[in-house]
Amino acid sequence: MITPYKIFLKLAVVCAGGIFLNVLGVVVAKHFHLPVYLDAVGTILLAALGGYIPGITVGFFTNLIGSLFDEEETYYGMVSVLLAAMTTFLAGKGYYKKFPKILWAIPATVLLTSFIGTIIEEMLSLSTTFTSTDSLIKFWEHFLDHFSVELPDKTLAIMIAFVALKFILNDIRENFKLLGKMQAPVSEEMQRAINSKSKFVSSLRTKMISTLMVITIFVALFISAISYSTYQKSIIEDRKRIADGIITMVVNEIDPKRVDEFLEKGYRAEGYKEVERELNKIRLSNSDIKFIYVYKILEDGCHVVFDLDTPLIEASEPGSIEEFDKSFKPMLPDLLSGKPIRPIINNDKYGYLLTIYKPVYDTTGKCVCYAGIDFSMEILNDYGRTFISKVVALFSGAVILIFVLVLMFIENNIILPVNTMAYCARNFAYDSEEAREKNIERIKSLEIKTNDEIENLYAAFLKTTSDSMHYFENLKRSKIQLAVMDELAHTDSLTGLKNKTAYAERTAKFDADISEGRAQFAIIMIDVNFLKRVNDTYGHEYGNIYLINAGKLACSVFGEEKVFRIGGDEFVAVLDTDEVSRCDDLVSKLRGLIKKLQKDSKLEPWEKVSAAVGVAYYDERRDKSAEEVFKRADADMYKNKLAMKAERKD
């Protein structure tokens, strides 16, 4: 008697044999130094012989075993799963029976595995996005690299499987088709009859498969969401600990007794510059520190004790008053009373930042000022995307395998046994003894061995009515292909221009050109004037319009593809190759347009775009990176800004 245990044991042995063939192929390829992997021979052979279950199982567990030696193999299990599904589909269509047809199966298979492999590799890369022409070109190049590697590997594997299939006897082929089945084969007549009752056959199946699909996707999404949430909280807490340690160092540099003197005299106070140098050392000790400052919090605002210059933002002078940031308004009572406040995470024009204020107390325990630090949280976005990509890649193959196995259980243990018993009941003939015996024999021939309530139902049905249902239909598989794209946006949401991330990728190419000795480019720094005035006078809505107009003005001169918004009121234009020769003319044109706008009395204030413009050319004798060119352009812009201030009368 064949029991479910023996059926699954047989399936496990067959799958183990397929995994062995995959491992053997790898060993042979490495031993003979072949330019192929041969790690899919068993997957292809089992999928062509036994269908989805053994093929997908062999492919998935081959990668799982490979991950013990190489972690990356875990994330490529999806490729092996889809390879098995593709092979099963093509084998079912007869592509593995004749040589001319197998030649069509090869490119179809290689295209699939190359494309999925490239997607997974790109998703696991921190620097990859799919929102620009350059990134798409890079993706295409990687795809071609994958295709050139996959073509000989999969061609050889498919041909080995194709030849092996020719030597396998028909009886063995039939046994492979019965892998995982829980009852005897049914006649063609019964098969046709069940197929003709499509509405009846599909009703319960559709409900169960739909429920299974929803549950599987929900569980996968739920686990992924929980995993990401836990990971995100861990990263945030880690950043808070680091930032708190740094702000403690800042507090230790501040002498509470001299805060009022520093506030009043600024740079003229003895020891002020020495403290500022120490604070700068702390800021430069960690690239994620964006801003360090010391404020005395009073009713009228934040009185600047220390504020450090950064490459992009000029520091406030000692004694000046900064307005309270909106995010700090709820905590203003605690700040005024000198109490500690909780860290704040903001994503604004200055970037994705963690802000920590820590009180500085004098010997009496009175808070004399607050030390503040803005700590970059951009790493959370970068690592978060990679984490999600890994989770999706890791779960996708496992989800499909689980779905197929459960689907097999539903199909073989519930749906088909019920349908075959229903067929036998509908076609039970009472015309003669011979007909009745024939019907009883047909019911007995079903041999349903599910070892559960279905088998009990079959036994009761056989005993009371001598009828049962049809054996097995063709397995119907539902494929799940999770579309995975964890894109990083390259477009500024306000202006529609390229953003700082896109600018960083562009300058990275310039750095590569510099290292190869073929760089030729210029950087134009554009810093918009009066943004705060427009925001304060007309509101942020018109301030946004003002920035959009500034971007349009820059694009009208340099072209949209050349302009980037890298900060709140900062734009950059880059010119390379032959365009560099036109740089001075274009900069002059931009400055002329700005002056023209200022003189036009018909324009609204938010239409009169004013900006300081600076330019710098790459000089191979002094520039080692694009950043150095940018700094010179920034310095030139500040000169222009000072000149514009000197000319203004308002």
MOHU-V8477 format. One record per pair of residues at least 4 apart in sequence whose C-alpha atoms are under 8 Angstrom apart, sorted by the first residue. I is the first residue (numbers start at 0). J is the second residue. If there is no record, write none. Layout:
i=I j=J
i=I j=J
//
This chain:
i=1 j=5
i=1 j=6
i=1 j=448
i=2 j=6
i=2 j=448
i=2 j=449
i=2 j=450
i=3 j=7
i=3 j=181
i=3 j=448
i=3 j=449
i=3 j=450
i=4 j=8
i=5 j=9
i=6 j=10
i=6 j=178
i=6 j=179
i=6 j=180
i=6 j=181
i=7 j=11
i=7 j=179
i=8 j=12
i=9 j=13
i=9 j=178
i=10 j=14
i=10 j=53
i=10 j=178
i=10 j=179
i=11 j=15
i=12 j=16
i=13 j=17
i=13 j=53
i=14 j=18
i=14 j=45
i=14 j=53
i=14 j=54
i=14 j=56
i=14 j=57
i=15 j=19
i=15 j=57
i=16 j=20
i=16 j=41
i=17 j=21
i=17 j=40
i=17 j=41
i=17 j=42
i=17 j=44
i=17 j=45
i=17 j=57
i=18 j=22
i=18 j=41
i=18 j=42
i=18 j=57
i=18 j=58
i=18 j=60
i=18 j=61
i=19 j=23
i=19 j=41
i=20 j=24
i=20 j=38
i=20 j=40
i=20 j=41
i=21 j=25
i=21 j=37
i=21 j=38
i=21 j=39
i=21 j=40
i=21 j=41
i=21 j=42
i=21 j=61
i=22 j=26
i=22 j=38
i=22 j=61
i=23 j=27
i=23 j=38
i=24 j=28
i=24 j=36
i=24 j=37
i=24 j=38
i=24 j=39
i=24 j=40
i=25 j=29
i=25 j=36
i=25 j=37
i=25 j=38
i=26 j=30
i=27 j=31
i=28 j=32
i=28 j=33
i=28 j=34
i=28 j=35
i=28 j=36
i=28 j=37
i=29 j=33
i=29 j=36
i=34 j=152
i=35 j=148
i=35 j=149
i=35 j=151
i=35 j=152
i=36 j=152
i=37 j=152
i=37 j=153
i=37 j=155
i=37 j=156
i=39 j=43
i=39 j=58
i=39 j=79
i=39 j=153
i=39 j=156
i=40 j=44
i=40 j=156
i=40 j=157
i=40 j=159
i=40 j=160
i=41 j=45
i=41 j=57
i=41 j=160
i=42 j=46
i=42 j=53
i=42 j=54
i=42 j=55
i=42 j=57
i=42 j=58
i=42 j=79
i=42 j=82
i=42 j=83
i=43 j=47
i=43 j=54
i=43 j=82
i=43 j=83
i=43 j=86
i=43 j=156
i=43 j=157
i=43 j=160
i=44 j=48
i=44 j=54
i=44 j=160
i=44 j=161
i=44 j=163
i=44 j=164
i=45 j=49
i=45 j=50
i=45 j=53
i=45 j=54
i=45 j=57
i=46 j=50
i=46 j=51
i=46 j=52
i=46 j=53
i=46 j=54
i=46 j=55
i=46 j=83
i=46 j=84
i=46 j=86
i=46 j=87
i=47 j=54
i=47 j=86
i=47 j=87
i=47 j=90
i=47 j=91
i=47 j=95
i=48 j=164
i=48 j=172
i=48 j=175
i=48 j=176
i=49 j=53
i=49 j=54
i=49 j=172
i=49 j=175
i=49 j=176
i=49 j=177
i=49 j=178
i=50 j=54
i=50 j=87
i=50 j=176
i=51 j=55
i=51 j=83
i=51 j=84
i=51 j=87
i=51 j=403
i=51 j=476
i=52 j=56
i=52 j=403
i=52 j=404
i=52 j=407
i=53 j=57
i=54 j=58
i=54 j=80
i=54 j=83
i=54 j=84
i=54 j=87
i=55 j=59
i=55 j=79
i=55 j=80
i=55 j=81
i=55 j=83
i=55 j=84
i=55 j=400
i=56 j=60
i=56 j=80
i=56 j=400
i=57 j=61
i=58 j=62
i=58 j=76
i=58 j=79
i=58 j=80
i=58 j=82
i=58 j=83
i=59 j=63
i=59 j=76
i=59 j=77
i=59 j=79
i=59 j=80
i=59 j=396
i=59 j=397
i=59 j=400
i=60 j=64
i=61 j=65
i=62 j=66
i=62 j=72
i=62 j=73
i=62 j=75
i=62 j=76
i=62 j=79
i=63 j=67
i=63 j=72
i=63 j=73
i=63 j=76
i=64 j=68
i=65 j=69
i=65 j=70
i=65 j=72
i=65 j=73
i=66 j=70
i=66 j=71
i=66 j=72
i=66 j=73
i=69 j=73
i=70 j=74
i=71 j=75
i=72 j=76
i=73 j=393
i=74 j=119
i=74 j=389
i=74 j=392
i=74 j=393
i=75 j=79
i=75 j=116
i=75 j=119
i=75 j=392
i=75 j=393
i=76 j=80
i=76 j=392
i=76 j=393
i=76 j=396
i=77 j=81
i=77 j=115
i=77 j=392
i=77 j=393
i=77 j=395
i=77 j=396
i=78 j=82
i=78 j=112
i=78 j=115
i=78 j=116
i=78 j=396
i=79 j=83
i=79 j=112
i=80 j=84
i=80 j=396
i=80 j=399
i=80 j=400
i=81 j=85
i=81 j=111
i=81 j=112
i=82 j=86
i=82 j=108
i=82 j=111
i=82 j=112
i=83 j=87
i=84 j=88
i=84 j=478
i=85 j=89
i=85 j=108
i=86 j=90
i=86 j=108
i=87 j=91
i=88 j=92
i=89 j=93
i=89 j=94
i=89 j=95
i=89 j=104
i=90 j=94
i=90 j=95
i=90 j=96
i=93 j=97
i=93 j=100
i=94 j=100
i=94 j=101
i=94 j=103
i=94 j=104
i=95 j=100
i=95 j=101
i=95 j=104
i=95 j=161
i=96 j=100
i=96 j=101
i=96 j=161
i=97 j=101
i=98 j=102
i=99 j=103
i=100 j=104
i=101 j=105
i=101 j=161
i=102 j=106
i=103 j=107
i=104 j=108
i=105 j=109
i=105 j=150
i=105 j=153
i=105 j=154
i=105 j=157
i=106 j=110
i=106 j=150
i=107 j=111
i=108 j=112
i=108 j=153
i=109 j=113
i=109 j=146
i=109 j=149
i=109 j=150
i=109 j=153
i=110 j=114
i=110 j=146
i=111 j=115
i=112 j=116
i=112 j=149
i=113 j=117
i=113 j=142
i=113 j=145
i=113 j=146
i=113 j=149
i=114 j=118
i=114 j=142
i=114 j=145
i=115 j=119
i=116 j=120
i=116 j=145
i=117 j=121
i=117 j=138
i=117 j=141
i=117 j=142
i=117 j=145
i=118 j=122
i=118 j=483
i=119 j=123
i=119 j=388
i=119 j=392
i=120 j=124
i=121 j=127
i=121 j=128
i=121 j=138
i=122 j=127
i=122 j=385
i=122 j=388
i=122 j=483
i=122 j=484
i=122 j=485
i=123 j=385
i=123 j=388
i=123 j=389
i=124 j=385
i=125 j=381
i=125 j=382
i=125 j=384
i=125 j=385
i=127 j=134
i=127 j=486
i=127 j=487
i=128 j=134
i=128 j=485
i=128 j=486
i=128 j=487
i=128 j=488
i=129 j=134
i=129 j=135
i=129 j=486
i=129 j=487
i=130 j=134
i=130 j=135
i=130 j=486
i=130 j=487
i=130 j=488
i=130 j=489
i=131 j=135
i=131 j=489
i=132 j=136
i=133 j=137
i=134 j=138
i=135 j=139
i=136 j=140
i=137 j=141
i=138 j=142
i=139 j=143
i=140 j=144
i=141 j=145
i=142 j=146
i=143 j=147
i=144 j=148
i=145 j=149
i=146 j=150
i=147 j=151
i=148 j=152
i=149 j=153
i=150 j=154
i=151 j=155
i=152 j=156
i=153 j=157
i=154 j=158
i=155 j=159
i=156 j=160
i=157 j=161
i=158 j=162
i=159 j=163
i=160 j=164
i=161 j=165
i=162 j=166
i=163 j=167
i=167 j=171
i=167 j=172
i=168 j=172
i=169 j=173
i=170 j=174
i=171 j=175
i=172 j=176
i=173 j=177
i=174 j=178
i=179 j=407
i=179 j=411
i=180 j=411
i=180 j=471
i=181 j=411
i=181 j=412
i=181 j=447
i=181 j=448
i=181 j=449
i=182 j=416
i=182 j=445
i=182 j=446
i=182 j=447
i=182 j=448
i=182 j=449
i=182 j=470
i=182 j=471
i=183 j=444
i=183 j=445
i=183 j=446
i=183 j=447
i=183 j=470
i=183 j=471
i=184 j=445
i=184 j=470
i=184 j=471
i=185 j=189
i=185 j=190
i=185 j=445
i=185 j=469
i=185 j=470
i=185 j=471
i=186 j=190
i=187 j=191
i=188 j=192
i=189 j=193
i=189 j=419
i=189 j=422
i=189 j=469
i=190 j=194
i=190 j=469
i=190 j=471
i=190 j=472
i=191 j=195
i=192 j=196
i=192 j=422
i=193 j=197
i=193 j=200
i=193 j=418
i=193 j=419
i=193 j=422
i=193 j=469
i=194 j=200
i=194 j=472
i=196 j=200
i=197 j=201
i=198 j=202
i=199 j=203
i=200 j=204
i=200 j=414
i=200 j=418
i=201 j=205
i=202 j=206
i=203 j=207
i=203 j=414
i=204 j=208
i=204 j=410
i=204 j=414
i=205 j=209
i=206 j=210
i=207 j=211
i=207 j=409
i=208 j=212
i=208 j=406
i=209 j=213
i=210 j=214
i=211 j=215
i=211 j=402
i=211 j=406
i=212 j=216
i=212 j=402
i=213 j=217
i=214 j=218
i=215 j=219
i=215 j=398
i=215 j=402
i=216 j=220
i=217 j=221
i=218 j=222
i=219 j=223
i=219 j=394
i=219 j=398
i=220 j=224
i=221 j=225
i=222 j=226
i=223 j=227
i=223 j=387
i=223 j=390
i=223 j=391
i=224 j=228
i=225 j=229
i=226 j=230
i=227 j=231
i=227 j=383
i=227 j=386
i=227 j=387
i=228 j=232
i=229 j=233
i=230 j=234
i=230 j=383
i=231 j=235
i=231 j=379
i=231 j=383
i=232 j=236
i=233 j=237
i=234 j=238
i=234 j=379
i=235 j=239
i=235 j=379
i=236 j=240
i=237 j=241
i=238 j=242
i=238 j=376
i=239 j=243
i=239 j=342
i=239 j=353
i=240 j=244
i=241 j=245
i=242 j=246
i=242 j=355
i=242 j=372
i=242 j=374
i=243 j=247
i=243 j=355
i=244 j=248
i=245 j=249
i=245 j=281
i=246 j=250
i=246 j=355
i=246 j=356
i=246 j=357
i=246 j=370
i=246 j=371
i=246 j=372
i=247 j=251
i=247 j=357
i=248 j=252
i=248 j=281
i=249 j=253
i=249 j=278
i=249 j=281
i=249 j=370
i=250 j=357
i=250 j=358
i=250 j=359
i=250 j=370
i=252 j=274
i=252 j=277
i=252 j=278
i=253 j=258
i=253 j=274
i=253 j=359
i=254 j=258
i=255 j=359
i=255 j=360
i=255 j=361
i=255 j=367
i=255 j=368
i=256 j=361
i=257 j=261
i=258 j=262
i=258 j=304
i=258 j=367
i=258 j=368
i=259 j=263
i=260 j=264
i=260 j=265
i=260 j=268
i=261 j=265
i=261 j=266
i=261 j=268
i=261 j=271
i=261 j=304
i=261 j=317
i=262 j=302
i=262 j=303
i=262 j=304
i=262 j=317
i=262 j=318
i=263 j=317
i=263 j=318
i=264 j=268
i=264 j=317
i=264 j=318
i=265 j=271
i=265 j=304
i=265 j=316
i=265 j=317
i=265 j=318
i=266 j=271
i=266 j=272
i=266 j=317
i=267 j=271
i=270 j=274
i=271 j=275
i=272 j=276
i=273 j=277
i=274 j=278
i=275 j=279
i=275 j=305
i=275 j=307
i=276 j=280
i=277 j=281
i=278 j=282
i=278 j=291
i=278 j=307
i=279 j=283
i=279 j=307
i=280 j=284
i=281 j=285
i=282 j=286
i=282 j=288
i=282 j=289
i=282 j=290
i=282 j=291
i=283 j=288
i=287 j=374
i=287 j=375
i=287 j=376
i=288 j=372
i=288 j=373
i=288 j=374
i=288 j=375
i=289 j=309
i=289 j=372
i=289 j=373
i=289 j=374
i=289 j=375
i=290 j=307
i=290 j=309
i=290 j=372
i=290 j=373
i=290 j=374
i=291 j=306
i=291 j=307
i=291 j=370
i=291 j=371
i=291 j=372
i=291 j=373
i=292 j=303
i=292 j=304
i=292 j=305
i=292 j=306
i=292 j=307
i=292 j=370
i=292 j=371
i=292 j=372
i=293 j=303
i=293 j=304
i=293 j=305
i=293 j=306
i=293 j=368
i=293 j=369
i=293 j=370
i=293 j=371
i=294 j=301
i=294 j=302
i=294 j=303
i=294 j=304
i=294 j=305
i=294 j=368
i=294 j=369
i=294 j=370
i=294 j=371
i=295 j=301
i=295 j=302
i=295 j=303
i=295 j=304
i=295 j=367
i=295 j=368
i=295 j=369
i=296 j=300
i=296 j=301
i=296 j=302
i=296 j=334
i=296 j=335
i=296 j=368
i=296 j=369
i=297 j=301
i=297 j=302
i=297 j=335
i=298 j=335
i=299 j=320
i=299 j=322
i=300 j=320
i=300 j=321
i=300 j=322
i=300 j=323
i=301 j=320
i=301 j=321
i=301 j=322
i=301 j=323
i=302 j=317
i=302 j=318
i=302 j=319
i=302 j=320
i=302 j=321
i=303 j=315
i=303 j=316
i=303 j=317
i=303 j=318
i=303 j=319
i=303 j=320
i=303 j=321
i=304 j=317
i=304 j=318
i=305 j=316
i=305 j=317
i=306 j=314
i=306 j=315
i=306 j=316
i=306 j=317
i=307 j=313
i=307 j=314
i=307 j=315
i=308 j=312
i=308 j=313
i=308 j=314
i=309 j=313
i=309 j=314
i=310 j=630
i=311 j=633
i=315 j=319
i=323 j=327
i=323 j=328
i=324 j=328
i=326 j=343
i=327 j=331
i=330 j=334
i=330 j=340
i=331 j=335
i=332 j=336
i=333 j=337
i=333 j=338
i=333 j=339
i=333 j=340
i=334 j=338
i=334 j=339
i=334 j=340
i=336 j=366
i=337 j=358
i=337 j=365
i=337 j=366
i=337 j=367
i=337 j=368
i=338 j=358
i=338 j=366
i=339 j=356
i=339 j=357
i=339 j=358
i=340 j=356
i=340 j=357
i=341 j=355
i=341 j=356
i=342 j=353
i=342 j=354
i=342 j=355
i=342 j=356
i=343 j=353
i=343 j=354
i=343 j=355
i=344 j=351
i=344 j=352
i=344 j=353
i=344 j=354
i=345 j=350
i=345 j=351
i=345 j=352
i=345 j=353
i=345 j=354
i=346 j=350
i=346 j=351
i=346 j=352
i=347 j=351
i=348 j=566
i=348 j=567
i=349 j=566
i=349 j=567
i=350 j=375
i=350 j=377
i=351 j=375
i=351 j=376
i=351 j=377
i=352 j=373
i=352 j=374
i=352 j=375
i=352 j=376
i=352 j=377
i=353 j=372
i=353 j=373
i=353 j=374
i=353 j=375
i=353 j=376
i=354 j=371
i=354 j=372
i=354 j=373
i=354 j=374
i=355 j=371
i=355 j=372
i=355 j=373
i=356 j=369
i=356 j=370
i=356 j=371
i=356 j=372
i=357 j=369
i=357 j=370
i=357 j=371
i=358 j=366
i=358 j=367
i=358 j=368
i=358 j=369
i=358 j=370
i=359 j=366
i=359 j=367
i=359 j=368
i=359 j=369
i=359 j=370
i=360 j=364
i=360 j=365
i=360 j=366
i=360 j=367
i=360 j=368
i=361 j=365
i=361 j=366
i=361 j=367
i=376 j=380
i=377 j=381
i=378 j=382
i=378 j=383
i=379 j=383
i=380 j=384
i=381 j=385
i=382 j=386
i=383 j=387
i=384 j=388
i=384 j=485
i=385 j=389
i=385 j=485
i=386 j=390
i=387 j=391
i=387 j=485
i=388 j=392
i=388 j=483
i=388 j=484
i=388 j=485
i=389 j=393
i=390 j=394
i=391 j=395
i=391 j=483
i=392 j=396
i=393 j=397
i=394 j=398
i=395 j=399
i=395 j=480
i=395 j=481
i=396 j=400
i=397 j=401
i=398 j=402
i=399 j=403
i=399 j=478
i=399 j=479
i=400 j=404
i=401 j=405
i=402 j=406
i=403 j=407
i=403 j=476
i=403 j=477
i=404 j=408
i=405 j=409
i=406 j=410
i=406 j=476
i=407 j=411
i=407 j=474
i=408 j=412
i=408 j=413
i=409 j=413
i=409 j=414
i=410 j=414
i=410 j=415
i=410 j=474
i=411 j=415
i=411 j=416
i=411 j=471
i=412 j=416
i=412 j=449
i=412 j=453
i=413 j=417
i=413 j=453
i=414 j=418
i=415 j=419
i=415 j=468
i=415 j=469
i=415 j=470
i=415 j=471
i=415 j=472
i=416 j=420
i=416 j=447
i=416 j=453
i=416 j=468
i=416 j=469
i=416 j=470
i=416 j=471
i=417 j=421
i=417 j=453
i=417 j=467
i=417 j=468
i=417 j=469
i=418 j=422
i=418 j=468
i=418 j=469
i=419 j=423
i=419 j=445
i=419 j=467
i=419 j=468
i=419 j=469
i=419 j=470
i=419 j=471
i=420 j=424
i=420 j=442
i=420 j=457
i=420 j=460
i=420 j=466
i=420 j=467
i=420 j=468
i=420 j=469
i=421 j=425
i=421 j=467
i=421 j=468
i=421 j=469
i=422 j=426
i=422 j=467
i=422 j=468
i=422 j=469
i=423 j=427
i=423 j=438
i=423 j=441
i=423 j=442
i=423 j=466
i=423 j=467
i=423 j=468
i=423 j=469
i=424 j=464
i=424 j=466
i=424 j=467
i=424 j=468
i=427 j=435
i=427 j=438
i=427 j=466
i=428 j=434
i=428 j=435
i=428 j=438
i=429 j=434
i=429 j=435
i=430 j=434
i=430 j=435
i=431 j=435
i=432 j=436
i=433 j=437
i=434 j=438
i=435 j=439
i=436 j=440
i=437 j=441
i=438 j=442
i=438 j=465
i=438 j=466
i=439 j=443
i=439 j=461
i=439 j=465
i=439 j=466
i=440 j=444
i=441 j=445
i=441 j=466
i=441 j=467
i=442 j=446
i=442 j=461
i=442 j=465
i=442 j=466
i=442 j=467
i=442 j=468
i=443 j=461
i=443 j=465
i=443 j=466
i=443 j=467
i=445 j=467
i=445 j=468
i=445 j=469
i=445 j=470
i=447 j=454
i=447 j=457
i=447 j=470
i=448 j=454
i=449 j=453
i=449 j=454
i=450 j=454
i=450 j=455
i=451 j=455
i=452 j=456
i=453 j=457
i=454 j=458
i=455 j=459
i=456 j=460
i=457 j=461
i=457 j=467
i=458 j=462
i=459 j=463
i=460 j=464
i=460 j=465
i=460 j=466
i=460 j=467
i=461 j=465
i=461 j=466
i=461 j=467
i=489 j=497
i=489 j=498
i=489 j=499
i=489 j=500
i=489 j=501
i=490 j=495
i=490 j=496
i=490 j=497
i=490 j=498
i=490 j=501
i=491 j=495
i=491 j=496
i=491 j=497
i=491 j=498
i=491 j=564
i=492 j=496
i=493 j=543
i=493 j=547
i=494 j=546
i=494 j=547
i=494 j=550
i=494 j=564
i=496 j=550
i=496 j=559
i=496 j=562
i=496 j=563
i=496 j=564
i=497 j=501
i=497 j=502
i=497 j=560
i=497 j=562
i=497 j=563
i=497 j=564
i=498 j=502
i=498 j=563
i=498 j=564
i=498 j=565
i=499 j=503
i=499 j=563
i=499 j=564
i=499 j=565
i=499 j=566
i=500 j=504
i=501 j=505
i=501 j=563
i=502 j=506
i=502 j=563
i=502 j=565
i=503 j=507
i=504 j=508
i=505 j=509
i=506 j=510
i=506 j=625
i=506 j=626
i=507 j=511
i=507 j=625
i=508 j=512
i=509 j=513
i=509 j=518
i=509 j=520
i=509 j=624
i=509 j=625
i=510 j=514
i=510 j=623
i=510 j=624
i=510 j=625
i=511 j=515
i=512 j=516
i=512 j=517
i=512 j=518
i=513 j=517
i=513 j=518
i=513 j=619
i=513 j=623
i=513 j=624
i=518 j=617
i=519 j=575
i=519 j=576
i=519 j=579
i=519 j=617
i=520 j=573
i=520 j=574
i=520 j=575
i=520 j=576
i=520 j=579
i=520 j=616
i=520 j=617
i=521 j=573
i=521 j=574
i=521 j=575
i=521 j=579
i=521 j=582
i=521 j=614
i=521 j=615
i=521 j=616
i=521 j=617
i=521 j=628
i=522 j=571
i=522 j=572
i=522 j=573
i=522 j=574
i=522 j=614
i=522 j=615
i=522 j=616
i=522 j=628
i=522 j=629
i=522 j=632
i=523 j=571
i=523 j=572
i=523 j=573
i=523 j=586
i=523 j=612
i=523 j=613
i=523 j=614
i=523 j=615
i=523 j=629
i=523 j=632
i=524 j=569
i=524 j=570
i=524 j=571
i=524 j=572
i=524 j=612
i=524 j=613
i=524 j=614
i=524 j=629
i=524 j=632
i=524 j=633
i=524 j=636
i=525 j=569
i=525 j=570
i=525 j=571
i=525 j=572
i=525 j=610
i=525 j=611
i=525 j=612
i=525 j=613
i=525 j=636
i=526 j=568
i=526 j=569
i=526 j=570
i=526 j=610
i=526 j=611
i=526 j=612
i=526 j=636
i=527 j=546
i=527 j=549
i=527 j=568
i=527 j=569
i=527 j=570
i=527 j=608
i=527 j=609
i=527 j=610
i=527 j=611
i=528 j=568
i=528 j=608
i=528 j=609
i=528 j=610
i=528 j=611
i=529 j=533
i=529 j=609
i=530 j=534
i=530 j=542
i=530 j=545
i=530 j=546
i=530 j=568
i=531 j=535
i=531 j=542
i=532 j=536
i=533 j=537
i=533 j=538
i=533 j=539
i=533 j=541
i=533 j=542
i=533 j=545
i=533 j=604
i=533 j=605
i=534 j=538
i=534 j=539
i=534 j=540
i=534 j=541
i=534 j=542
i=535 j=539
i=537 j=541
i=537 j=542
i=538 j=542
i=539 j=543
i=540 j=544
i=541 j=545
i=541 j=605
i=542 j=546
i=542 j=605
i=543 j=547
i=544 j=548
i=544 j=605
i=545 j=549
i=545 j=605
i=545 j=606
i=545 j=608
i=546 j=550
i=546 j=568
i=547 j=551
i=548 j=552
i=548 j=605
i=548 j=606
i=548 j=608
i=549 j=553
i=549 j=608
i=549 j=609
i=550 j=554
i=550 j=562
i=550 j=564
i=550 j=570
i=551 j=555
i=552 j=556
i=552 j=589
i=553 j=557
i=553 j=558
i=553 j=559
i=553 j=562
i=553 j=572
i=553 j=589
i=554 j=558
i=554 j=559
i=554 j=560
i=554 j=561
i=554 j=562
i=555 j=559
i=556 j=585
i=556 j=588
i=556 j=589
i=557 j=561
i=557 j=562
i=557 j=572
i=557 j=585
i=558 j=562
i=561 j=572
i=561 j=573
i=561 j=574
i=562 j=570
i=562 j=571
i=562 j=572
i=562 j=573
i=563 j=570
i=563 j=571
i=563 j=572
i=564 j=568
i=564 j=569
i=564 j=570
i=564 j=571
i=565 j=569
i=565 j=570
i=565 j=571
i=566 j=570
i=574 j=578
i=574 j=579
i=574 j=582
i=575 j=579
i=577 j=581
i=578 j=582
i=581 j=585
i=582 j=586
i=583 j=587
i=584 j=588
i=585 j=589
i=586 j=590
i=586 j=612
i=586 j=614
i=587 j=591
i=588 j=592
i=589 j=593
i=590 j=594
i=590 j=612
i=591 j=595
i=592 j=596
i=593 j=597
i=593 j=607
i=593 j=608
i=593 j=609
i=593 j=610
i=594 j=598
i=594 j=609
i=595 j=599
i=596 j=602
i=596 j=606
i=596 j=607
i=596 j=608
i=596 j=609
i=597 j=607
i=597 j=608
i=597 j=609
i=599 j=607
i=602 j=606
i=602 j=607
i=603 j=607
i=604 j=608
i=610 j=640
i=611 j=636
i=611 j=637
i=611 j=639
i=611 j=640
i=611 j=643
i=612 j=635
i=612 j=636
i=612 j=639
i=612 j=640
i=613 j=632
i=613 j=633
i=613 j=634
i=613 j=635
i=613 j=636
i=613 j=637
i=613 j=638
i=613 j=639
i=614 j=631
i=614 j=632
i=614 j=633
i=614 j=635
i=614 j=636
i=615 j=628
i=615 j=629
i=615 j=631
i=615 j=632
i=615 j=635
i=616 j=628
i=617 j=622
i=617 j=625
i=617 j=628
i=618 j=622
i=619 j=623
i=622 j=627
i=622 j=628
i=623 j=627
i=624 j=628
i=625 j=629
i=626 j=630
i=627 j=631
i=628 j=632
i=629 j=633
i=630 j=634
i=631 j=635
i=632 j=636
i=633 j=637
i=634 j=638
i=635 j=639
i=636 j=640
i=637 j=641
i=638 j=642
i=639 j=643
i=640 j=644
i=641 j=645
i=642 j=646
i=643 j=647
//
